[in-house]
C-alpha cells in the first residue's frame, strides 16, 4: 500500500467518527501538556538560577578556612603553588558602609578584590571599564559599582562613569558598572582594590573569601579534594571528625553546586512527569479501546480488503497509522497548550518563582524554556504510545479470517 493511500485511509477512518476521535485524543493532550508545562517551567527556573547566581562558572572553586589566624595575601600564592590545577587564585574581603553623592545616599556592601576576581565570578561589565592589574595591586581610589547601586545613586539610564562617590571620609572615582548579583549584598555593591578596602574601609589585611579558577578540563571533584587536603596539612587544621582539633576547611566547586541543583530539579521533574504519565497511560488505554472498537465495527471492511489482495502487513500498518496519528495530533495540541500553560503559570506564580531567583531583593523573571530535547521527547512519547497501545488492535485486525469477516453482520 502506498503511503499516500495509507494516509488517506487513516484520515477517512478518523473523520468517520469525529466525536470519538476527539475524546480519545483528549487524554494524550492532557498528559503531553502537563509534561511540557512542567518541563519548560523547571528548565526556565534552572536557566534563571544559572544566570543570576553565576552557576555557569563551572571552573570556580570557593575556599573557606580558619586556623586561628588571618588569611593573608601570601596564603593565596601558597595555595596556588601547592595545589596543581588552578589557573589563578583570587581573594575578597568585605565590609559595609554608606555610599553617597552630593544629593543621594545608599547603604552598600564594600568588596575589596584582588586580581582575577571579576573573571572568576564571570561578572559582566555594562558601562565603563574594570579595575586594571595596576589598580588591583595598589591602594588606588577607584571603584566599580553594580547596577543596583548605580540606579540608587544616579537614577535610571544615567552613566555614573567619571562621577565621584563618597564612602566614609574618602572620595572615589567610579570607573565602571557591572550587573548586580544576588551572590552579594541586596542593597548594592562597591568593588575596589583590596588594599584600598583594607586601609580605608575594613582595617583588616585578611581575606574573607578565596576563589580559585581551575585550568580548563580539570577534574573538579579531584581538585576540591586535593585543595582541602593541602590546606589541612599546610595550615595544620585537623580533620572534621577530630573533636580536639580547631579550625575548619570548606571547599566547594560551582560544578558540584550545579550538580546538586540539577539533582533537586530532576527529582521534582520526575515526580511531575510521573503524575502526567498517569494521564498518558489512561489516554493510551483509551486509544486501545477505540481501536478495538474500530476493528469490531470494520470486520467486513477488513475481510473485503483481504479478499481483494491486502496483506496482513497492510492491515497492521493501517490500524497502527490510525493509532499513531491520534497520538501525534494529541501531542501537537498538547505541546501548544503546554507551552501556553507554562507562560500563564510563570506569570501567575511570579512571586513564588521569583523568590527562588531574586537579585538584590527583587524577584527575577522566570522565562519558560522549551529545549529541542523536550520537543523530540514529546514526539517520541506520542509515537511510542501510538505503537504500544495500537499494536494489539492492529495485530488482531490483521489475523482476522477473510471468509469469516465477510460473513460478519
C-alpha positions as CSV (number, residue, x, y, z in Angstrom):
1,X,0.0,0.0,0.0
2,X,1.3,3.4,-1.0
3,X,2.0,6.0,1.8
4,X,-0.5,8.4,0.2
5,X,-3.2,5.8,0.2
6,X,-2.4,4.9,3.8
7,X,-2.6,8.5,4.9
8,X,-5.9,9.0,3.1
9,X,-7.5,5.9,4.6
10,X,-6.2,7.0,8.1
11,X,-7.8,10.4,7.7
12,X,-11.1,9.0,6.4
13,X,-11.3,6.5,9.3
14,X,-10.7,9.1,12.0
15,X,-13.1,11.6,10.5
16,X,-15.8,9.0,10.2
17,X,-16.4,9.4,14.0
18,X,-15.1,12.8,15.0
19,X,-16.6,12.8,18.4
20,X,-15.0,9.5,19.4
21,X,-11.7,10.6,17.9
22,X,-11.6,13.9,19.8
23,X,-12.5,12.3,23.2
24,X,-9.7,9.7,22.6
25,X,-7.2,12.5,21.8
26,X,-8.1,14.4,25.0
27,X,-6.2,12.0,27.3
28,X,-3.0,12.5,25.2
29,X,-3.5,16.3,25.1
30,X,-3.7,16.5,28.9
31,X,-0.7,14.3,29.5
32,X,1.6,16.0,27.0
33,X,0.5,19.5,28.0
34,X,1.3,18.7,31.6
35,X,4.8,17.3,30.8
36,X,5.6,20.2,28.5
37,X,4.4,22.8,31.0
38,X,6.3,21.4,34.0
39,X,9.5,20.7,32.0
40,X,9.6,24.1,30.4
41,X,9.0,25.8,33.8
42,X,11.6,23.8,35.6
43,X,14.1,24.4,32.8
44,X,13.3,28.1,33.0
45,X,13.9,28.2,36.7
46,X,17.2,26.4,36.2
47,X,18.4,28.8,33.5
48,X,17.5,31.8,35.7
49,X,19.4,30.4,38.6
50,X,22.4,29.6,36.4
51,X,22.3,33.1,35.0
52,X,21.7,35.1,38.2
53,X,23.8,33.1,40.6
54,X,26.8,32.7,38.3
55,X,26.5,28.9,38.2
56,X,27.7,28.9,34.6
57,X,31.2,29.5,36.0
58,X,31.9,25.7,36.3
59,X,35.6,26.2,36.8
60,X,35.2,28.2,40.1
61,X,36.1,26.8,43.5
62,X,35.1,28.5,46.7
63,X,37.6,28.1,49.5
64,X,37.0,28.9,53.2
65,X,39.2,28.0,56.1
66,X,40.2,29.2,59.5
67,X,43.1,28.1,61.7
68,X,43.1,30.8,64.4
69,X,44.9,33.4,62.3
70,X,44.1,35.8,59.4
71,X,44.1,34.7,55.7
72,X,46.8,36.8,54.2
73,X,47.6,37.7,50.6
74,X,50.6,35.4,50.6
75,X,48.4,32.5,51.5
76,X,46.7,32.7,48.1
77,X,50.1,32.2,46.5
78,X,50.9,29.4,48.8
79,X,47.7,27.5,47.9
80,X,48.2,28.1,44.1
81,X,51.8,26.9,44.3
82,X,50.9,23.9,46.5
83,X,47.9,22.6,44.5
84,X,48.2,21.8,40.9
85,X,45.2,22.6,38.7
86,X,44.5,26.3,39.2
87,X,44.8,28.9,36.5
88,X,44.8,31.5,39.3
89,X,43.5,32.1,42.8
90,X,42.0,35.4,43.9
91,X,40.5,36.8,47.1
92,X,37.9,39.1,48.5
93,X,37.3,40.9,51.8
94,X,34.0,42.6,52.7
95,X,32.8,45.5,54.6
96,X,29.7,47.7,54.8
97,X,29.2,51.4,54.6
98,X,27.2,54.3,53.1
99,X,27.9,55.4,49.6
100,X,26.8,58.9,48.8
101,X,26.9,61.6,46.1
102,X,26.2,65.3,46.6
103,X,22.4,64.6,46.6
104,X,21.8,60.9,47.4
105,X,23.0,58.3,49.8
106,X,22.6,54.5,50.0
107,X,23.7,51.6,52.2
108,X,26.1,49.4,50.4
109,X,28.4,46.4,50.7
110,X,32.1,47.2,50.0
111,X,34.2,44.4,48.4
112,X,37.9,44.6,48.3
113,X,39.0,42.3,45.5
114,X,42.3,41.1,44.1
115,X,43.5,40.3,40.6
116,X,41.2,37.8,38.7
117,X,38.1,38.2,40.9
118,X,35.9,39.6,38.2
119,X,37.0,37.0,35.7
120,X,36.5,34.1,38.1
121,X,32.9,35.2,39.1
122,X,32.0,35.9,35.4
123,X,30.9,39.5,36.2
124,X,29.5,41.3,33.2
125,X,30.5,44.9,32.5
126,X,27.7,47.2,31.5
127,X,29.4,50.5,31.4
128,X,33.0,51.9,31.7
129,X,35.8,49.5,32.4
130,X,37.1,47.0,35.0
131,X,39.9,47.6,37.5
132,X,43.3,47.2,35.9
133,X,46.0,44.9,37.3
134,X,48.0,48.0,38.4
135,X,45.0,49.4,40.3
136,X,44.3,46.0,41.9
137,X,47.8,45.7,43.2
138,X,47.7,49.2,44.8
139,X,45.6,51.4,47.0
140,X,44.0,53.3,44.1
141,X,41.0,55.4,44.9
142,X,38.8,54.0,42.1
143,X,35.8,51.7,42.3
144,X,33.4,49.6,40.1
145,X,29.8,49.6,41.3
146,X,26.9,47.3,40.5
147,X,23.9,48.4,38.5
148,X,21.6,48.4,41.6
149,X,23.8,51.0,43.4
150,X,24.2,53.0,40.2
151,X,20.4,53.3,40.0
152,X,20.1,54.2,43.6
153,X,22.7,57.0,43.5
154,X,22.4,58.3,39.9
155,X,19.0,57.2,38.7
156,X,17.9,55.2,35.7
157,X,19.7,55.5,32.3
158,X,22.4,57.8,33.8
159,X,26.0,56.7,33.4
160,X,27.9,57.1,36.7
161,X,31.3,56.6,35.0
162,X,33.6,59.5,35.8
163,X,31.5,60.6,38.8
164,X,32.6,60.7,42.4
165,X,31.1,58.8,45.3
166,X,32.0,59.1,49.0
167,X,32.4,56.2,51.4
168,X,33.3,57.2,54.9
169,X,35.6,60.2,54.6
170,X,37.0,59.3,51.3
171,X,36.0,60.0,47.7
172,X,36.4,57.5,44.9
173,X,36.1,57.8,41.1
174,X,33.6,55.4,39.5
175,X,35.3,53.8,36.5
176,X,32.7,51.0,35.7
177,X,29.4,49.4,36.3
178,X,28.8,45.6,36.5
179,X,25.5,43.7,36.5
180,X,24.0,43.2,40.0
181,X,24.5,39.8,41.5
182,X,22.4,38.0,44.2
183,X,25.6,36.5,45.5
184,X,26.4,39.7,47.3
185,X,24.5,42.3,49.3
186,X,20.9,43.1,48.4
187,X,21.4,46.9,48.7
188,X,24.1,47.2,46.1
189,X,27.9,46.7,46.0
190,X,31.1,48.7,45.5
191,X,34.2,46.9,44.3
192,X,37.6,48.4,45.0
193,X,41.2,47.2,45.2
194,X,41.6,45.0,48.2
195,X,44.5,47.1,49.6
196,X,42.3,50.2,49.4
197,X,39.5,48.4,51.2
198,X,41.9,47.1,53.8
199,X,43.4,50.5,54.5
200,X,40.3,52.7,54.3
201,X,37.2,50.6,55.0
202,X,37.8,47.3,57.0
203,X,41.2,48.0,58.7
204,X,42.0,44.3,58.1
205,X,44.6,42.6,55.9
206,X,42.8,39.3,55.8
207,X,40.6,37.8,53.0
208,X,37.1,36.7,53.9
209,X,36.8,34.5,50.8
210,X,39.2,32.8,48.5
211,X,38.1,31.9,44.9
212,X,40.1,29.5,42.7
213,X,39.7,29.3,39.0
214,X,40.6,25.9,37.7
215,X,42.5,25.1,34.5
216,X,40.3,24.1,31.6
217,X,39.4,20.4,31.6
218,X,40.5,19.9,35.2
219,X,38.7,17.2,37.2
220,X,36.8,19.5,39.7
221,X,36.0,16.8,42.3
222,X,39.6,15.7,42.5
223,X,40.7,19.4,42.6
224,X,38.4,20.1,45.5
225,X,39.7,17.1,47.4
226,X,43.4,18.0,46.8
227,X,42.8,21.6,47.8
228,X,41.1,20.6,51.1
229,X,43.9,18.1,51.9
230,X,46.6,20.6,51.2
231,X,45.0,23.3,53.3
232,X,44.6,21.0,56.3
233,X,48.3,19.9,56.1
234,X,49.7,23.3,55.3
235,X,47.8,25.3,57.9
236,X,47.6,22.5,60.5
237,X,43.8,22.1,60.5
238,X,42.5,18.8,61.9
239,X,40.0,16.6,60.2
240,X,36.3,17.2,60.8
241,X,35.9,14.1,63.0
242,X,38.8,15.2,65.3
243,X,36.9,16.6,68.3
244,X,40.1,18.1,69.8
245,X,41.1,19.9,66.6
246,X,40.4,23.6,66.0
247,X,39.6,25.4,62.8
248,X,37.7,24.4,59.7
249,X,38.1,23.9,56.0
250,X,35.2,24.2,53.4
251,X,36.0,23.8,49.7
252,X,33.2,23.5,47.1
253,X,33.1,23.9,43.4
254,X,30.4,25.6,41.4
255,X,30.2,22.4,39.4
256,X,29.1,20.5,42.5
257,X,26.6,23.1,43.4
258,X,25.2,22.8,39.9
259,X,25.0,19.1,40.2
260,X,23.0,19.4,43.4
261,X,20.7,21.9,41.7
262,X,20.3,19.5,38.8
263,X,19.5,16.6,41.1
264,X,16.9,18.6,43.0
265,X,15.2,19.9,39.9
266,X,15.4,16.5,38.3
267,X,13.7,14.8,41.2
268,X,10.9,17.3,41.1
269,X,10.6,17.0,37.3
270,X,10.4,13.2,37.6
271,X,7.7,13.5,40.2
272,X,5.6,15.8,37.9
273,X,6.3,13.6,34.9
274,X,5.1,10.5,36.8
275,X,1.9,12.3,37.6
276,X,1.5,13.3,33.9
277,X,2.4,9.8,32.9
278,X,-0.8,8.5,34.6
279,X,-2.8,10.7,32.2
280,X,-0.8,9.4,29.3
281,X,-1.4,5.8,30.4
282,X,-5.2,6.5,30.7
283,X,-5.0,8.1,27.2
284,X,-3.2,5.1,25.8
285,X,-5.8,2.7,27.2
286,X,-8.5,4.9,25.6
287,X,-6.7,4.6,22.3
288,X,-6.6,0.9,22.6
289,X,-10.2,0.7,23.5
290,X,-11.2,3.0,20.5
291,X,-9.0,0.9,18.1
292,X,-10.5,-2.4,19.3
293,X,-14.0,-0.8,18.7
294,X,-12.9,0.3,15.2
295,X,-11.7,-3.3,14.4
296,X,-15.1,-4.7,15.6
297,X,-17.0,-2.2,13.5
298,X,-14.9,-2.7,10.4
299,X,-14.6,-6.5,10.3
300,X,-16.5,-6.7,7.0
301,X,-14.3,-4.0,5.6
302,X,-11.2,-5.9,6.7
303,X,-12.5,-9.1,5.1
304,X,-13.2,-7.3,1.8
305,X,-9.7,-5.7,1.8
306,X,-8.1,-9.1,2.3
307,X,-10.3,-10.7,-0.4
308,X,-9.1,-8.0,-2.8
309,X,-5.4,-8.9,-2.0
310,X,-4.5,-6.9,1.0
311,X,-1.7,-8.5,3.1
312,X,-1.6,-8.7,6.9
313,X,1.1,-6.1,6.9
314,X,-1.2,-3.7,5.1
315,X,-4.0,-4.2,7.6
316,X,-1.5,-3.8,10.5
317,X,0.0,-0.7,9.0
318,X,-3.4,0.9,8.5
319,X,-4.5,0.5,12.1
320,X,-1.1,1.4,13.5
321,X,-1.1,4.5,11.4
322,X,-4.5,5.5,12.8
323,X,-3.3,5.0,16.4
324,X,-0.1,6.9,15.8
325,X,-2.0,9.7,14.1
326,X,-4.3,10.1,17.0
327,X,-1.3,10.4,19.4
328,X,0.6,12.8,17.2
329,X,-2.4,15.1,16.8
330,X,-3.0,15.0,20.5
331,X,0.8,15.6,21.1
332,X,0.8,18.7,18.9
333,X,-2.3,20.1,20.6
334,X,-0.9,19.2,24.0
335,X,2.5,20.7,23.2
336,X,1.0,24.1,22.2
337,X,-1.3,24.1,25.3
338,X,1.6,23.1,27.5
339,X,3.8,26.0,26.3
340,X,0.9,28.4,26.8
341,X,0.2,27.0,30.2
342,X,3.9,27.4,31.2
343,X,3.8,31.1,30.4
344,X,0.5,31.5,32.2
345,X,1.8,29.6,35.3
346,X,5.1,31.6,35.2
347,X,3.1,34.9,35.3
348,X,0.5,33.7,37.8
349,X,3.2,32.4,40.3
350,X,5.8,35.1,39.6
351,X,6.1,35.8,43.3
352,X,6.8,32.2,44.3
353,X,9.1,31.5,41.4
354,X,10.8,34.9,41.6
355,X,11.5,34.2,45.3
356,X,13.7,31.3,44.1
357,X,15.6,33.6,41.8
358,X,16.0,37.1,43.3
359,X,18.6,39.7,42.6
360,X,19.2,42.5,45.1
361,X,15.9,41.8,46.8
362,X,13.9,42.0,43.6
363,X,12.3,39.0,42.0
364,X,13.9,38.0,38.8
365,X,11.6,36.9,35.9
366,X,11.5,33.2,35.1
367,X,11.1,32.6,31.4
368,X,9.8,29.1,30.4
369,X,12.3,27.3,28.2
370,X,11.5,24.6,25.7
371,X,14.5,22.7,24.5
372,X,14.9,20.7,21.4
373,X,15.3,17.6,23.6
374,X,11.9,18.3,25.1
375,X,10.3,18.6,21.7
376,X,11.8,15.3,20.5
377,X,10.9,13.6,23.7
378,X,7.3,14.7,23.3
379,X,7.2,13.4,19.7
380,X,8.8,10.1,20.8
381,X,6.3,9.6,23.6
382,X,3.4,10.2,21.3
383,X,4.6,7.9,18.6
384,X,5.6,5.3,21.3
385,X,2.1,5.4,22.8
386,X,0.5,5.1,19.4
387,X,2.6,2.0,18.5
388,X,2.4,0.4,22.0
389,X,-1.4,0.7,22.5
390,X,-2.3,0.4,18.9
391,X,-0.3,-2.8,18.2
392,X,-2.7,-5.3,19.7
393,X,-5.8,-4.0,17.9
394,X,-3.8,-3.8,14.6
395,X,-2.5,-7.4,15.2
396,X,-6.0,-8.6,15.9
397,X,-7.3,-7.0,12.8
398,X,-4.5,-8.5,10.7
399,X,-5.3,-12.0,11.9
400,X,-9.0,-12.0,11.0
401,X,-10.1,-14.7,8.6
402,X,-11.3,-13.0,5.4
403,X,-14.1,-15.6,4.9
404,X,-15.5,-15.2,8.4
405,X,-15.1,-11.5,8.2
406,X,-17.2,-11.2,5.0
407,X,-20.0,-13.2,6.8
408,X,-19.9,-10.7,9.7
409,X,-23.1,-8.6,10.1
